[in-house]
Amino acid sequence: MFLLCSSFAWFLSKLSEPYTSNTIFDIEYHNTPDSLLLSSVSKKSINVRLKASGFKFLGFNFSRKKIVIDLSSLEKRRSSFYVSQRVYKNQIENQLPGSMELSGIDNDTIFFKFQEVISKRVPIVSKIEIVLAQNYLLESLSIKPDSVLISGPRNEIETIKFIETEQKLFAEQTTNISEAVSLKKNIKLENTTLSENKVNVQGTVYRFSEKKIEVAIEVVNLPKGFKIKTFPNKVPVLCRAKIEALKKLKSSDIKLVADYNMINEESTSVLVLKLKAKPENIYSADLMETEVEYILKRQ
């Protein structure tokens, strides 16, 4: 027991004495200029000599040895970028614990190679598929933002024309859509950043009803001095929309025309019908008859 206590006291006494030791720090480079992209560096680790008590080294050896060098103090000579030993030595000293002293360091200047960073805005292309349940319609769909700012090396982004969303399927949809969808980053854009990583998809879905309405036919481009009579003079149009819109719908809200100039010379017995106008709140209007017979009379 006496020997054990004596050894422990000796050990504590030795740990309280100052020691000098060599170690290696891994370097992390922060605050690269916005207009430049770091492509290579002459030094990724650095040898240092530290002076501290044995107690400090005991805990220090179990921690990860990493140091940060701030590139906001980057210097340039001609086309070369560098950080001098004097600059990064001060930065390392400021990151050491107060009871630890830097007594030696590499004398090398650290050199950097950069690529120019450019930016451009490109549209977002949707890869979203919406499959509606029966008797439901999509009134509106928006993707915000509709474009994204990409920044990176010229050789990476100069050929990029758009950015796609991730593929997303909304199946048997009966409710409004409100969801964030991620953007798909091209694997070739290794060093390129996007101003947005997601877009917001908003869609209005509603249940529709149908209404059949009789609409009078208007014949246009009729030759002067002639009268025309169509058989029938009205045709049914099947309209789809919200119930509220269908309740207010009148036959005069829909314009149905037959162009006399479009008569086929080989078959002059029918007129082709065309839907010319419908209210905006009517989702669709389908003619239940597309041709009518007619009689042409001279006035």
C-alpha positions in Angstrom: 0.0 0.0 0.0 2.9 2.4 0.9 4.6 1.6 -2.5 1.3 2.2 -4.4 0.7 5.5 -2.7 4.3 6.6 -3.3 4.1 5.7 -7.0 0.9 7.6 -7.3 2.4 10.7 -5.7 5.4 10.5 -8.0 3.1 10.2 -11.0 1.2 13.3 -10.0 4.4 15.2 -9.4 5.7 14.3 -12.8 2.4 15.3 -14.5 2.6 18.7 -12.9 5.9 19.4 -14.6 6.1 21.2 -18.0 6.7 19.1 -21.1 7.3 19.7 -24.8 5.8 17.4 -27.4 5.4 17.2 -31.1 1.9 16.7 -32.6 0.1 17.0 -35.9 -3.0 19.1 -36.5 -5.5 18.4 -39.3 -6.4 21.7 -41.0 -9.9 22.9 -41.9 -10.1 25.9 -44.1 -13.0 28.3 -43.5 -14.4 31.5 -45.1 -13.3 30.8 -48.7 -14.1 34.0 -50.8 -17.6 33.7 -52.3 -16.3 34.2 -55.9 -13.8 31.3 -55.6 -13.9 27.6 -55.0 -11.0 25.8 -53.3 -9.7 23.0 -55.6 -6.4 22.1 -54.0 -4.1 23.2 -51.2 -0.4 22.6 -50.5 -1.0 21.6 -46.8 -3.7 19.5 -45.2 -2.0 19.0 -41.9 0.7 20.8 -39.9 3.4 19.7 -37.5 3.6 21.8 -34.3 5.6 21.7 -31.1 3.6 22.4 -27.9 4.6 23.1 -24.4 2.3 22.4 -21.5 2.0 20.5 -18.2 1.7 16.7 -18.3 -1.9 17.0 -17.1 -2.8 19.0 -20.1 -1.1 16.6 -22.5 -2.8 13.7 -20.8 -6.3 15.0 -21.8 -5.1 16.6 -25.1 -3.9 13.2 -26.5 -7.4 11.8 -26.2 -9.1 14.6 -28.1 -9.2 15.0 -31.9 -6.5 17.3 -33.1 -8.0 19.8 -35.6 -7.2 23.4 -36.3 -9.1 26.0 -38.4 -7.4 28.5 -40.7 -9.5 31.5 -41.7 -9.1 32.3 -45.4 -10.5 35.8 -45.0 -6.8 36.8 -44.5 -5.9 35.2 -47.9 -3.1 37.0 -49.8 -2.4 37.1 -53.5 0.7 37.6 -55.5 0.3 37.6 -59.2 -1.9 34.6 -59.8 -1.0 32.7 -56.6 -3.0 32.7 -53.4 -1.3 32.0 -50.1 -1.4 32.3 -46.3 2.0 33.1 -44.7 3.4 31.2 -41.7 3.1 34.3 -39.6 -0.6 34.6 -40.2 -1.6 31.0 -39.6 0.7 30.7 -36.6 -1.3 33.5 -34.9 -4.5 31.8 -35.8 -3.3 28.5 -34.3 -2.1 30.2 -31.1 -5.5 31.7 -30.6 -7.1 28.3 -30.8 -4.9 26.6 -28.2 -6.0 26.3 -24.6 -4.7 29.1 -22.4 -2.3 26.8 -20.5 -0.7 25.4 -23.7 2.1 27.2 -25.5 3.1 27.0 -29.2 6.9 26.6 -29.2 7.5 25.5 -32.8 5.7 25.2 -36.1 6.3 24.5 -39.8 7.8 27.4 -41.7 6.0 26.6 -45.0 3.7 29.1 -46.7 0.4 27.5 -47.6 -0.5 27.8 -51.2 -4.0 27.4 -52.7 -5.6 26.8 -56.1 -9.1 28.1 -56.8 -11.7 27.8 -59.5 -13.8 30.8 -60.4 -17.4 30.6 -59.2 -20.1 31.9 -61.5 -23.9 32.0 -60.9 -27.0 31.8 -63.0 -30.7 31.4 -62.6 -32.4 28.4 -64.2 -36.0 27.3 -64.3 -37.3 24.4 -62.2 -38.9 21.5 -64.2 -41.6 19.6 -62.4 -41.4 15.8 -62.2 -44.6 15.8 -60.2 -47.5 13.5 -61.4 -51.0 14.1 -60.1 -53.6 11.4 -60.7 -57.0 12.6 -59.6 -59.8 10.4 -58.2 -62.9 10.0 -60.4 -65.0 13.1 -60.7 -62.3 15.4 -59.3 -60.5 18.2 -61.1 -57.3 20.1 -60.6 -58.2 23.8 -60.6 -54.7 25.2 -60.2 -51.1 24.1 -59.5 -48.1 26.2 -58.6 -44.5 25.5 -57.8 -42.7 28.2 -55.8 -40.1 29.2 -56.4 -40.2 28.5 -60.1 -36.5 29.0 -60.6 -33.3 28.5 -58.6 -29.9 30.2 -58.5 -27.0 27.8 -59.1 -23.4 28.8 -58.2 -20.3 26.8 -59.1 -17.3 26.3 -61.4 -18.0 27.5 -65.0 -17.3 24.0 -66.5 -20.0 22.5 -64.3 -22.9 24.9 -64.7 -22.5 26.5 -68.1 -24.4 23.6 -69.8 -27.1 23.4 -67.2 -30.5 24.6 -68.6 -32.8 23.6 -65.8 -33.1 21.8 -62.4 -35.7 19.0 -61.9 -37.7 18.2 -58.9 -37.6 14.7 -57.4 -40.3 12.4 -58.9 -43.4 12.6 -56.8 -46.8 10.9 -57.4 -50.0 12.1 -55.9 -52.4 9.2 -56.5 -56.2 9.1 -56.3 -56.0 12.7 -55.1 -59.3 14.2 -53.6 -57.9 17.0 -51.4 -55.9 20.1 -52.0 -52.1 19.6 -52.3 -49.6 21.4 -50.1 -46.2 19.8 -49.8 -42.5 20.5 -50.0 -40.7 18.5 -52.8 -36.9 18.2 -52.9 -34.9 19.4 -56.0 -32.8 16.7 -57.7 -29.2 17.7 -57.9 -27.3 16.5 -61.0 -24.5 14.1 -60.0 -22.2 16.2 -62.3 -22.7 19.3 -60.1 -20.2 18.1 -57.5 -19.0 21.5 -56.5 -22.2 23.5 -57.3 -24.6 24.8 -54.8 -28.3 25.6 -55.2 -30.0 28.6 -53.6 -33.0 26.3 -52.8 -33.1 22.6 -52.0 -36.9 22.3 -52.0 -39.9 23.8 -53.7 -43.5 24.2 -52.4 -46.2 22.6 -54.4 -49.7 24.0 -54.0 -52.7 22.6 -55.8 -56.4 23.1 -55.6 -58.5 20.0 -56.1 -62.3 20.0 -56.2 -65.1 17.6 -57.0 -66.9 18.5 -60.2 -70.5 18.1 -61.5 -71.9 17.9 -65.0 -74.6 19.9 -66.7 -76.0 19.5 -70.2 -77.1 22.7 -71.8 -78.6 23.5 -75.3 -76.6 26.1 -77.1 -77.7 27.9 -80.3 -75.4 27.7 -83.4 -74.0 30.9 -84.9 -72.9 30.6 -88.6 -70.1 33.0 -89.6 -68.7 34.1 -93.0 -72.0 33.5 -94.7 -72.0 34.8 -98.3 -74.0 38.0 -98.8 -77.5 37.5 -100.2 -77.9 34.1 -98.6 -79.7 32.7 -95.5 -78.9 29.5 -93.8 -80.8 27.1 -91.6 -79.1 24.4 -89.6 -80.6 21.1 -88.5 -80.7 21.2 -85.5 -80.3 24.9 -84.7 -79.1 24.0 -81.2 -76.8 21.3 -79.9 -76.2 19.9 -76.4 -72.9 20.8 -74.7 -71.7 18.8 -71.7 -70.1 21.2 -69.1 -68.0 20.2 -66.1 -67.4 22.6 -63.2 -68.1 23.2 -59.6 -71.8 23.0 -58.7 -71.9 26.7 -57.9 -70.6 27.6 -61.4 -73.0 25.2 -63.1 -76.0 26.7 -61.3 -75.2 30.2 -62.7 -74.4 28.9 -66.2 -76.6 30.1 -69.1 -76.7 29.0 -72.7 -75.7 32.5 -73.8 -72.4 32.2 -71.8 -71.2 29.7 -74.4 -70.5 30.6 -78.0 -70.8 27.9 -80.6 -69.9 28.7 -84.3 -70.0 27.1 -87.7 -67.6 28.6 -90.2 -69.2 28.6 -93.7 -65.7 29.0 -95.3 -64.7 25.6 -93.8 -67.2 23.7 -95.9 -65.5 20.9 -97.7 -66.2 21.2 -101.4 -66.5 17.4 -101.8 -69.2 17.2 -99.0 -71.3 20.3 -98.8 -74.1 18.8 -96.8 -72.7 19.4 -93.2 -71.2 22.2 -91.2 -68.5 21.5 -88.6 -69.1 23.0 -85.2 -66.5 24.7 -83.0 -66.6 25.9 -79.4 -65.5 29.5 -79.6 -65.9 30.7 -76.0 -66.9 29.5 -72.5 -66.8 31.0 -69.0 -63.4 30.7 -67.2 -64.9 28.9 -64.3 -66.2 26.1 -66.5 -63.4 23.5 -66.6 -64.5 21.8 -69.8 -67.3 22.0 -72.4 -67.6 19.1 -74.8 -69.9 19.2 -77.9 -72.2 16.2 -78.0 -72.6 16.8 -81.7 -69.8 18.1 -83.9 -71.6 18.4 -87.2 -75.0 19.7 -88.4 -76.8 19.6 -91.7 -78.0 22.8 -93.3 -80.1 24.4 -96.0 -78.8 27.5 -97.9 -81.3 29.9 -99.4 -80.9 33.0 -101.5 -82.7 36.0 -100.1 
